[in-house]
Amino acid sequence: MNSPKTRLRHPPAFQLYASDELAAQDFRLMSLAQRGLYMTMKMECWASGSVPADPDALAKLLGLDREAVEESLSAAVRAAFAPHPDRPDKLICPELEQQRANLMARRESQSTGGSKGAERRWRSSSSSSPTDKGTPIGDSLSKAINKPLGKSLGAPMGPEKSRDDLSRNDVTREAAGKKGLDPFVRDYEAEERRK
């Protein structure tokens, strides 16, 4: 499932419950600059997976003044981030990593389910047709769909008449007498005569 065509694209957005964020005491006690750094770090973690743990590298990555980042990188801001499990020089946002894992698991499940459904649908459609089964027209239609065009009128007509010279009913009557008449045409004409 890791070929370029089937690989799932990185989720472009994360879910943020504004009321929960605003209600969190740590967030409410942050200064405006701390809130801005906190949200910017979260967005960078979502987009890149992590941010540098070093304030100088973080400031450079985010395109911010180093002193402003150091001032705003309070204990409350740091509390939302944890050391990267494999790279001690990076920080991750555990909340977002959990959200990413849940999203990817759900998307993988939907993709697998969709593939299985499509496979079942294609497998069953090869043995049946999406037409109205159980009706003479539906059964004939499904057979006619699988036949090439030009075979429905049976053998060519004799030289005494061309198709252009015949009315629709004449063509139908002549074709009805031919062996191998397409069942769709036969059932269609029978239905037309009943009307």
KOLSE-89055 format. One record per atom (N, C-alpha, C): residue number from 1; residue in one letter; atom name; x, y, z. Coordinates in steps of 0.2 Angstrom, whole numbers. Last residue first. Layout:
<sites>
SITE NUM A CA X Y Z
...
</sites>
This chain:
<sites>
SITE 195 K N -242 -11 -131
SITE 195 K CA -244 -4 -129
SITE 195 K C -249 -2 -134
SITE 194 R N -237 -23 -136
SITE 194 R CA -242 -23 -131
SITE 194 R C -245 -16 -129
SITE 193 R N -228 -19 -145
SITE 193 R CA -234 -21 -148
SITE 193 R C -239 -22 -143
SITE 192 E N -217 -16 -136
SITE 192 E CA -220 -11 -141
SITE 192 E C -227 -13 -143
SITE 191 E N -214 -29 -132
SITE 191 E CA -217 -24 -127
SITE 191 E C -220 -18 -131
SITE 190 A N -209 -35 -143
SITE 190 A CA -215 -38 -140
SITE 190 A C -218 -33 -135
SITE 189 E N -198 -27 -145
SITE 189 E CA -204 -26 -150
SITE 189 E C -210 -29 -147
SITE 188 Y N -191 -31 -134
SITE 188 Y CA -192 -24 -135
SITE 188 Y C -198 -23 -140
SITE 187 D N -188 -44 -137
SITE 187 D CA -192 -42 -131
SITE 187 D C -195 -35 -131
SITE 186 R N -181 -43 -149
SITE 186 R CA -187 -47 -148
SITE 186 R C -191 -45 -143
SITE 185 V N -170 -36 -144
SITE 185 V CA -174 -33 -150
SITE 185 V C -181 -37 -149
SITE 184 F N -165 -44 -134
SITE 184 F CA -167 -38 -133
SITE 184 F C -172 -35 -138
SITE 183 P N -161 -56 -141
SITE 183 P CA -167 -56 -137
SITE 183 P C -169 -49 -135
SITE 182 D N -157 -55 -158
SITE 182 D CA -155 -53 -152
SITE 182 D C -161 -53 -147
SITE 181 L N -160 -69 -168
SITE 181 L CA -162 -63 -167
SITE 181 L C -160 -61 -159
SITE 180 G N -156 -82 -173
SITE 180 G CA -151 -78 -169
SITE 180 G C -153 -71 -168
SITE 179 K N -164 -82 -189
SITE 179 K CA -162 -86 -183
SITE 179 K C -156 -82 -180
SITE 178 K N -177 -71 -193
SITE 178 K CA -170 -73 -194
SITE 178 K C -168 -77 -188
SITE 177 G N -189 -65 -191
SITE 177 G CA -189 -72 -194
SITE 177 G C -182 -75 -195
SITE 176 A N -186 -53 -186
SITE 176 A CA -189 -58 -181
SITE 176 A C -189 -65 -184
SITE 175 A N -182 -46 -197
SITE 175 A CA -177 -48 -192
SITE 175 A C -180 -53 -187
SITE 174 E N -194 -43 -203
SITE 174 E CA -189 -47 -207
SITE 174 E C -184 -50 -202
SITE 173 R N -200 -35 -193
SITE 173 R CA -203 -41 -195
SITE 173 R C -198 -46 -199
SITE 172 T N -191 -24 -192
SITE 172 T CA -192 -29 -186
SITE 172 T C -195 -35 -188
SITE 171 V N -192 -19 -205
SITE 171 V CA -185 -21 -202
SITE 171 V C -186 -26 -196
SITE 170 D N -205 -15 -204
SITE 170 D CA -203 -20 -209
SITE 170 D C -196 -23 -207
SITE 169 N N -205 -6 -194
SITE 169 N CA -209 -12 -193
SITE 169 N C -207 -17 -198
SITE 168 R N -198 5 -201
SITE 168 R CA -195 1 -194
SITE 168 R C -199 -5 -193
SITE 167 S N -198 1 -218
SITE 167 S CA -200 5 -213
SITE 167 S C -197 1 -206
SITE 166 L N -185 1 -231
SITE 166 L CA -189 -3 -226
SITE 166 L C -191 2 -220
SITE 165 D N -175 7 -238
SITE 165 D CA -181 6 -241
SITE 165 D C -187 3 -236
SITE 164 D N -163 6 -230
SITE 164 D CA -166 12 -231
SITE 164 D C -173 12 -234
SITE 163 R N -160 -8 -231
SITE 163 R CA -163 -5 -225
SITE 163 R C -166 1 -226
SITE 162 S N -166 -14 -247
SITE 162 S CA -161 -11 -243
SITE 162 S C -164 -9 -237
SITE 161 K N -172 -28 -255
SITE 161 K CA -173 -22 -251
SITE 161 K C -167 -20 -248
SITE 160 E N -166 -39 -263
SITE 160 E CA -172 -36 -265
SITE 160 E C -174 -29 -261
SITE 159 P N -155 -44 -257
SITE 159 P CA -154 -38 -262
SITE 159 P C -160 -35 -264
SITE 158 G N -158 -47 -240
SITE 158 G CA -157 -49 -247
SITE 158 G C -157 -43 -251
SITE 157 M N -150 -43 -225
SITE 157 M CA -156 -43 -229
SITE 157 M C -154 -45 -236
SITE 156 P N -138 -52 -215
SITE 156 P CA -140 -46 -219
SITE 156 P C -146 -48 -223
SITE 155 A N -144 -60 -200
SITE 155 A CA -140 -60 -206
SITE 155 A C -142 -54 -210
SITE 154 G N -148 -50 -185
SITE 154 G CA -146 -56 -188
SITE 154 G C -142 -56 -195
SITE 153 L N -149 -38 -179
SITE 153 L CA -154 -40 -184
SITE 153 L C -152 -46 -188
SITE 152 S N -138 -37 -170
SITE 152 S CA -145 -38 -167
SITE 152 S C -150 -39 -173
SITE 151 K N -126 -34 -173
SITE 151 K CA -127 -41 -173
SITE 151 K C -135 -42 -172
SITE 150 G N -123 -21 -172
SITE 150 G CA -123 -24 -179
SITE 150 G C -125 -31 -179
SITE 149 L N -112 -21 -157
SITE 149 L CA -117 -18 -161
SITE 149 L C -117 -21 -168
SITE 148 P N -109 -36 -147
SITE 148 P CA -107 -30 -151
SITE 148 P C -112 -28 -155
SITE 147 K N -116 -39 -131
SITE 147 K CA -116 -41 -138
SITE 147 K C -113 -35 -142
SITE 146 N N -119 -34 -118
SITE 146 N CA -113 -38 -119
SITE 146 N C -112 -40 -126
SITE 145 I N -131 -28 -119
SITE 145 I CA -125 -24 -118
SITE 145 I C -119 -28 -119
SITE 144 A N -140 -39 -121
SITE 144 A CA -138 -35 -127
SITE 144 A C -132 -30 -125
SITE 143 K N -141 -44 -108
SITE 143 K CA -138 -48 -113
SITE 143 K C -136 -44 -119
SITE 142 S N -147 -33 -102
SITE 142 S CA -141 -35 -100
SITE 142 S C -137 -40 -105
SITE 141 L N -159 -33 -109
SITE 141 L CA -155 -28 -110
SITE 141 L C -148 -30 -107
SITE 140 S N -165 -45 -106
SITE 140 S CA -163 -44 -112
SITE 140 S C -158 -39 -113
SITE 139 D N -168 -42 -92
SITE 139 D CA -164 -48 -94
SITE 139 D C -161 -47 -101
SITE 138 G N -176 -30 -94
SITE 138 G CA -170 -30 -90
SITE 138 G C -165 -36 -92
SITE 137 I N -187 -36 -101
SITE 137 I CA -183 -31 -104
SITE 137 I C -176 -30 -101
SITE 136 P N -192 -45 -92
SITE 136 P CA -190 -47 -99
SITE 136 P C -185 -42 -102
SITE 135 T N -185 -44 -76
SITE 135 T CA -190 -42 -80
SITE 135 T C -188 -44 -87
SITE 134 G N -175 -48 -68
SITE 134 G CA -181 -51 -67
SITE 134 G C -187 -49 -71
SITE 133 K N -165 -33 -66
SITE 133 K CA -166 -41 -67
SITE 133 K C -173 -43 -65
SITE 132 D N -162 -19 -73
SITE 132 D CA -168 -22 -69
SITE 132 D C -168 -30 -71
SITE 131 T N -144 -19 -73
SITE 131 T CA -150 -17 -76
SITE 131 T C -156 -20 -72
SITE 130 P N -130 -21 -71
SITE 130 P CA -134 -16 -67
SITE 130 P C -141 -15 -69
SITE 129 S N -128 -39 -72
SITE 129 S CA -128 -32 -75
SITE 129 S C -132 -28 -70
SITE 128 S N -116 -52 -68
SITE 128 S CA -123 -49 -68
SITE 128 S C -122 -42 -71
SITE 127 S N -103 -55 -68
SITE 127 S CA -107 -61 -68
SITE 127 S C -115 -58 -69
SITE 126 S N -97 -43 -66
SITE 126 S CA -95 -47 -72
SITE 126 S C -99 -53 -73
SITE 125 S N -102 -38 -55
SITE 125 S CA -104 -35 -61
SITE 125 S C -102 -39 -67
SITE 124 S N -95 -44 -45
SITE 124 S CA -102 -46 -46
SITE 124 S C -104 -43 -52
SITE 123 R N -82 -38 -47
SITE 123 R CA -83 -45 -47
SITE 123 R C -90 -47 -48
SITE 122 W N -85 -25 -44
SITE 122 W CA -83 -27 -51
SITE 122 W C -84 -34 -52
SITE 121 R N -90 -26 -31
SITE 121 R CA -94 -23 -36
SITE 121 R C -92 -25 -43
SITE 120 R N -78 -30 -25
SITE 120 R CA -84 -34 -24
SITE 120 R C -89 -32 -30
SITE 119 E N -69 -19 -27
SITE 119 E CA -68 -26 -30
SITE 119 E C -74 -31 -30
SITE 118 A N -76 -9 -21
SITE 118 A CA -75 -9 -28
SITE 118 A C -74 -16 -31
SITE 117 G N -75 -14 -7
SITE 117 G CA -81 -13 -10
SITE 117 G C -81 -13 -18
SITE 116 K N -61 -14 -6
SITE 116 K CA -64 -20 -6
SITE 116 K C -71 -20 -9
SITE 115 S N -58 0 -7
SITE 115 S CA -55 -5 -12
SITE 115 S C -59 -12 -12
SITE 114 G N -65 5 4
SITE 114 G CA -67 7 -3
SITE 114 G C -65 2 -8
SITE 113 G N -58 -1 14
SITE 113 G CA -65 -3 13
SITE 113 G C -68 -1 6
SITE 112 T N -46 5 12
SITE 112 T CA -46 -2 12
SITE 112 T C -53 -4 10
SITE 111 S N -50 18 14
SITE 111 S CA -47 17 8
SITE 111 S C -47 9 7
SITE 110 Q N -54 18 27
SITE 110 Q CA -59 20 22
SITE 110 Q C -56 18 15
SITE 109 S N -42 14 34
SITE 109 S CA -48 10 34
SITE 109 S C -53 11 29
SITE 108 E N -34 26 31
SITE 108 E CA -32 19 28
SITE 108 E C -38 14 28
SITE 107 R N -42 35 37
SITE 107 R CA -41 36 30
SITE 107 R C -39 29 27
SITE 106 R N -40 31 51
SITE 106 R CA -47 31 48
SITE 106 R C -46 31 40
SITE 105 A N -26 32 52
SITE 105 A CA -29 25 53
SITE 105 A C -36 25 50
SITE 104 M N -24 46 50
SITE 104 M CA -21 41 45
SITE 104 M C -25 34 46
SITE 103 L N -31 50 61
SITE 103 L CA -33 52 54
SITE 103 L C -31 47 49
SITE 102 N N -24 45 72
SITE 102 N CA -31 43 71
SITE 102 N C -33 45 64
SITE 101 A N -11 51 69
SITE 101 A CA -12 44 69
SITE 101 A C -19 42 68
SITE 100 R N -15 65 71
SITE 100 R CA -12 62 64
SITE 100 R C -13 55 64
SITE 99 Q N -18 64 85
SITE 99 Q CA -23 66 80
SITE 99 Q C -21 64 73
SITE 98 Q N -6 61 90
SITE 98 Q CA -11 57 91
SITE 98 Q C -17 58 86
SITE 97 E N 1 73 86
SITE 97 E CA 3 66 83
SITE 97 E C -2 61 84
SITE 96 L N -6 83 93
SITE 96 L CA -6 83 86
SITE 96 L C -4 76 83
SITE 95 E N -2 79 106
SITE 95 E CA -9 80 104
SITE 95 E C -10 79 97
SITE 94 P N 12 80 105
SITE 94 P CA 9 74 106
SITE 94 P C 2 74 104
SITE 93 C N 22 89 95
SITE 93 C CA 16 90 99
SITE 93 C C 12 83 99
SITE 92 I N 40 88 97
SITE 92 I CA 34 86 94
SITE 92 I C 28 88 98
SITE 91 L N 56 94 94
SITE 91 L CA 50 94 99
SITE 91 L C 45 92 94
SITE 90 K N 74 89 93
SITE 90 K CA 67 91 90
SITE 90 K C 62 90 95
SITE 89 D N 85 83 97
SITE 89 D CA 86 90 96
SITE 89 D C 79 93 93
SITE 88 P N 83 70 99
SITE 88 P CA 82 74 105
SITE 88 P C 83 82 103
SITE 87 R N 74 60 89
SITE 87 R CA 79 65 89
SITE 87 R C 78 70 94
SITE 86 D N 65 50 93
SITE 86 D CA 71 48 89
SITE 86 D C 76 53 89
SITE 85 P N 54 56 99
SITE 85 P CA 57 50 102
SITE 85 P C 63 48 99
SITE 84 H N 56 74 104
SITE 84 H CA 55 69 98
SITE 84 H C 58 62 100
SITE 83 P N 49 80 119
SITE 83 P CA 55 78 115
SITE 83 P C 53 73 109
SITE 82 A N 34 89 117
SITE 82 A CA 38 84 120
SITE 82 A C 44 83 116
SITE 81 F N 22 103 121
SITE 81 F CA 27 99 116
SITE 81 F C 31 94 121
SITE 80 A N 16 110 130
SITE 80 A CA 12 107 124
SITE 80 A C 16 103 120
SITE 79 A N 25 116 138
SITE 79 A CA 21 110 141
SITE 79 A C 17 107 135
SITE 78 R N 30 127 132
SITE 78 R CA 34 121 131
SITE 78 R C 30 115 134
SITE 77 V N 21 136 136
SITE 77 V CA 21 135 129
SITE 77 V C 25 128 128
SITE 76 A N 23 136 150
SITE 76 A CA 16 135 147
SITE 76 A C 16 133 140
SITE 75 A N 36 141 150
SITE 75 A CA 35 134 153
SITE 75 A C 28 132 150
SITE 74 S N 39 151 135
SITE 74 S CA 38 150 142
SITE 74 S C 36 142 144
SITE 73 L N 45 158 124
SITE 73 L CA 45 151 125
SITE 73 L C 45 149 132
SITE 72 S N 46 172 123
SITE 72 S CA 39 169 123
SITE 72 S C 39 161 124
SITE 71 E N 59 174 124
SITE 71 E CA 55 178 129
SITE 71 E C 48 174 129
SITE 70 E N 64 167 112
SITE 70 E CA 66 166 119
SITE 70 E C 62 168 125
SITE 69 V N 57 175 102
SITE 69 V CA 56 168 103
SITE 69 V C 58 166 110
SITE 68 A N 64 187 104
SITE 68 A CA 56 187 105
SITE 68 A C 54 180 106
SITE 67 E N 77 184 101
SITE 67 E CA 75 186 108
SITE 67 E C 68 186 109
SITE 66 R N 76 180 87
SITE 66 R CA 78 175 92
SITE 66 R C 76 177 99
SITE 65 D N 62 184 77
SITE 65 D CA 68 187 81
SITE 65 D C 69 182 86
SITE 64 L N 58 172 65
SITE 64 L CA 56 176 70
SITE 64 L C 63 179 73
SITE 63 G N 57 161 56
SITE 63 G CA 58 167 53
SITE 63 G C 56 173 58
SITE 62 L N 56 148 60
SITE 62 L CA 50 152 60
SITE 62 L C 51 159 57
SITE 61 L N 70 145 60
SITE 61 L CA 65 141 56
SITE 61 L C 59 145 55
SITE 60 K N 75 154 69
SITE 60 K CA 77 154 62
SITE 60 K C 72 151 58
SITE 59 A N 69 150 81
SITE 59 A CA 68 157 79
SITE 59 A C 70 157 71
SITE 58 L N 74 137 82
SITE 58 L CA 67 138 81
SITE 58 L C 65 145 78
SITE 57 A N 88 139 84
SITE 57 A CA 86 136 78
SITE 57 A C 78 137 76
SITE 56 D N 86 146 96
SITE 56 D CA 90 149 91
SITE 56 D C 87 146 84
SITE 55 P N 80 136 105
SITE 55 P CA 77 142 103
SITE 55 P C 80 146 97
SITE 54 D N 80 119 101
SITE 54 D CA 84 125 102
SITE 54 D C 81 131 100
SITE 53 A N 71 110 95
SITE 53 A CA 71 111 103
SITE 53 A C 75 117 105
SITE 52 P N 62 113 80
SITE 52 P CA 69 112 84
SITE 52 P C 68 114 91
SITE 51 V N 47 103 78
SITE 51 V CA 51 109 77
SITE 51 V C 57 108 81
SITE 50 S N 39 91 67
SITE 50 S CA 42 93 73
SITE 50 S C 45 100 72
SITE 49 G N 30 89 56
SITE 49 G CA 31 84 61
SITE 49 G C 35 86 67
SITE 48 S N 27 99 47
SITE 48 S CA 34 96 47
SITE 48 S C 35 90 51
SITE 47 A N 14 103 50
SITE 47 A CA 16 103 43
SITE 47 A C 23 99 42
SITE 46 W N 13 101 64
SITE 46 W CA 8 98 59
SITE 46 W C 11 97 52
SITE 45 C N 23 110 68
SITE 45 C CA 23 103 70
SITE 45 C C 18 99 65
SITE 44 E N 18 122 63
SITE 44 E CA 24 119 60
SITE 44 E C 25 112 62
SITE 43 M N 7 123 72
SITE 43 M CA 6 123 64
SITE 43 M C 12 120 61
SITE 42 K N 13 124 84
SITE 42 K CA 9 118 83
SITE 42 K C 8 118 75
SITE 41 M N 20 136 82
SITE 41 M CA 24 129 83
SITE 41 M C 19 123 82
SITE 40 T N 10 145 81
SITE 40 T CA 14 144 76
SITE 40 T C 18 137 76
SITE 39 M N 4 143 94
SITE 39 M CA 0 141 88
SITE 39 M C 5 140 82
SITE 38 Y N 15 148 102
SITE 38 Y CA 12 142 103
SITE 38 Y C 8 139 97
SITE 37 L N 17 161 97
SITE 37 L CA 22 156 96
SITE 37 L C 19 149 97
SITE 36 G N 4 167 101
SITE 36 G CA 6 167 94
SITE 36 G C 12 161 93
SITE 35 R N 5 165 115
SITE 35 R CA -1 162 111
SITE 35 R C 1 161 104
SITE 34 Q N 15 174 117
SITE 34 Q CA 16 167 119
SITE 34 Q C 11 163 115
SITE 33 A N 10 186 113
SITE 33 A CA 16 184 110
SITE 33 A C 17 176 111
SITE 32 L N 0 187 123
SITE 32 L CA -2 187 116
SITE 32 L C 4 184 112
SITE 31 S N 3 176 137
SITE 31 S CA 3 183 134
SITE 31 S C 1 182 126
SITE 30 M N -7 164 145
SITE 30 M CA -2 165 140
SITE 30 M C -3 173 138
SITE 29 L N -18 160 152
SITE 29 L CA -13 164 156
SITE 29 L C -7 166 151
SITE 28 R N -25 153 143
SITE 28 R CA -28 159 145
SITE 28 R C -23 163 149
SITE 27 F N -18 141 142
SITE 27 F CA -18 145 136
SITE 27 F C -21 152 138
SITE 26 D N -20 136 155
SITE 26 D CA -13 137 152
SITE 26 D C -13 142 146
SITE 25 Q N -34 134 155
SITE 25 Q CA -31 139 159
SITE 25 Q C -24 141 157
SITE 24 A N -44 132 141
SITE 24 A CA -38 129 145
SITE 24 A C -35 135 149
SITE 23 A N -53 138 134
SITE 23 A CA -55 137 141
SITE 23 A C -49 134 145
SITE 22 L N -48 139 121
SITE 22 L CA -49 146 125
SITE 22 L C -50 144 132
SITE 21 E N -48 126 118
SITE 21 E CA -42 129 118
SITE 21 E C -43 136 122
SITE 20 D N -62 123 118
SITE 20 D CA -58 119 122
SITE 20 D C -51 123 123
SITE 19 S N -66 132 108
SITE 19 S CA -69 133 114
SITE 19 S C -65 129 120
SITE 18 A N -59 127 96
SITE 18 A CA -58 134 99
SITE 18 A C -60 134 106
SITE 17 Y N -52 113 93
SITE 17 Y CA -58 115 96
SITE 17 Y C -57 122 99
SITE 16 L N -45 109 78
SITE 16 L CA -44 113 84
SITE 16 L C -51 115 87
SITE 15 Q N -37 97 68
SITE 15 Q CA -44 99 71
SITE 15 Q C -42 103 77
SITE 14 F N -27 101 54
SITE 14 F CA -28 97 60
SITE 14 F C -34 100 63
SITE 13 A N -24 98 37
SITE 13 A CA -26 102 42
SITE 13 A C -27 97 48
SITE 12 P N -19 89 27
SITE 12 P CA -17 96 26
SITE 12 P C -19 100 32
SITE 11 P N -12 73 29
SITE 11 P CA -18 77 30
SITE 11 P C -16 85 30
SITE 10 H N -2 67 15
SITE 10 H CA -2 69 22
SITE 10 H C -8 74 23
SITE 9 R N -11 54 5
SITE 9 R CA -7 61 6
SITE 9 R C -8 63 13
SITE 8 L N -7 37 4
SITE 8 L CA -12 42 6
SITE 8 L C -8 49 7
SITE 7 R N -2 28 -10
SITE 7 R CA 0 31 -4
SITE 7 R C -5 37 -2
SITE 6 T N -5 24 -23
SITE 6 T CA -10 22 -17
SITE 6 T C -8 25 -11
SITE 5 K N 5 29 -31
SITE 5 K CA -2 30 -33
SITE 5 K C -7 28 -27
SITE 4 P N 17 25 -25
SITE 4 P CA 15 32 -26
SITE 4 P C 8 33 -27
SITE 3 S N 14 11 -13
SITE 3 S CA 16 14 -20
SITE 3 S C 14 21 -21
SITE 2 N N 11 6 -2
SITE 2 N CA 15 11 -1
SITE 2 N C 17 14 -8
SITE 1 M N 4 -6 0
SITE 1 M CA 0 0 0
SITE 1 M C 4 6 0
</sites>
